[in-house]
Amino acid sequence: MRAHGLVSVEHPPGNAKSRVVRVTEVGARVAAGVNAMHSEMTAAVYADSPDGHLEAFLALFERLDAYFAEVIDGERKR
């Protein structure tokens, strides 16, 4: 996650072993998008449609993958 700019890791002075991990602005956007899509995926799995929920779930999973790629790629271009 650090390599993609989703979190930053800091080493406080005076304690070489300790680390502070912070979620970056990009990481917060990714987390918000993931949470929204997770809710949609959960709804799709528990839908009453016997044959439609799997297709909906897989489509949302593909959207999630594309979302990660878009956010990470956009940050690399900045």
Number of C-alpha atoms within 10 A of each C-alpha: 9 13 8 16 15 20 16 16 11 10 12 11 9 7 8 8 8 11 13 9 12 13 16 14 12 17 20 13 15 19 15 12 15 17 12 12 18 16 10 15 21 12 14 19 17 12 14 10 10 9 9 12 18 16 12 17 20 14 12 17 16 11 14 19 11 12 16 17 13 13 17 18 12 11 13 10 6 5
